[in-house]
Amino acid sequence: MCDCVSVVNEALKKDYEDDQAEINVGFSFSNNSLVVKPCGLAMQYHKKKKDGTYSDKKTTVSITPTFCPFCGTKYDE
């Protein structure tokens, strides 16, 4: 498991001069261990209607990565 979340959080605190600056993380359990992953990544898109046109309203979907977005290490499942 990588420690990129900790490294990035420390860099954010230093760069923004804010002791509370940090990326959002989520926790999950895998093989009796706690896995910390960045979360709150969001994707937005326009849904396609039955008539083939696209909705004016955007739909937001939350994404949790399976690989570290900083170094590429695969997260345990």
C-alpha positions as CSV (number, residue, x, y, z in Angstrom):
1,M,0.0,0.0,0.0
2,C,1.3,3.4,-0.9
3,D,1.4,6.5,1.4
4,C,0.5,9.0,-1.4
5,V,-2.6,10.4,0.5
6,S,-0.4,11.4,3.5
7,V,2.3,12.9,1.2
8,V,-0.3,14.9,-0.8
9,N,-2.0,16.1,2.3
10,E,1.3,17.3,3.8
11,A,2.0,19.1,0.5
12,L,-1.4,20.7,0.4
13,K,-1.0,22.0,4.0
14,K,2.4,23.5,3.1
15,D,1.4,25.0,-0.2
16,Y,-1.9,26.5,1.0
17,E,-0.5,27.4,4.4
18,D,-3.5,25.7,6.0
19,D,-3.2,23.0,8.6
20,Q,-6.6,21.6,7.7
21,A,-6.1,21.4,3.9
22,E,-6.6,17.8,2.8
23,I,-8.1,15.6,0.1
24,N,-11.3,13.7,0.8
25,V,-10.7,10.0,1.6
26,G,-12.9,7.0,2.2
27,F,-12.2,3.9,4.2
28,S,-12.9,0.3,3.3
29,F,-11.9,-3.0,4.8
30,S,-10.0,-5.5,2.8
31,N,-8.5,-8.8,4.0
32,N,-8.9,-7.7,7.6
33,S,-7.1,-4.4,7.0
34,L,-8.2,-0.8,6.6
35,V,-7.7,0.7,3.2
36,V,-7.7,4.5,2.8
37,K,-8.6,5.7,-0.7
38,P,-9.2,9.2,-2.2
39,C,-12.9,9.6,-2.7
40,G,-15.4,12.2,-3.8
41,L,-14.1,12.2,-7.3
42,A,-17.1,13.1,-9.4
43,M,-18.0,12.7,-13.0
44,Q,-20.8,14.6,-14.7
45,Y,-22.6,13.8,-17.9
46,H,-25.9,14.4,-19.8
47,K,-28.1,11.4,-19.9
48,K,-29.4,10.4,-23.3
49,K,-33.2,10.4,-23.7
50,K,-35.3,7.7,-25.4
51,D,-35.7,10.1,-28.4
52,G,-31.9,10.2,-28.9
53,T,-31.4,13.8,-27.6
54,Y,-29.6,14.6,-24.4
55,S,-31.0,15.9,-21.2
56,D,-30.3,19.5,-20.2
57,K,-29.7,18.4,-16.6
58,K,-26.3,16.9,-15.7
59,T,-26.1,13.7,-13.8
60,T,-23.3,13.4,-11.2
61,V,-21.7,10.0,-10.4
62,S,-19.2,9.5,-7.5
63,I,-16.1,7.5,-8.4
64,T,-13.8,5.6,-6.1
65,P,-10.5,4.6,-7.8
66,T,-9.1,1.1,-7.7
67,F,-5.6,2.4,-8.3
68,C,-3.8,5.3,-6.6
69,P,-4.3,8.3,-8.8
70,F,-0.9,9.6,-7.8
71,C,1.5,6.6,-8.2
72,G,-0.6,3.9,-9.9
73,T,-0.4,1.3,-7.1
74,K,-3.4,-1.0,-7.1
75,Y,-5.5,-0.8,-4.0
76,D,-6.3,-4.1,-2.1
77,E,-9.8,-5.3,-2.7
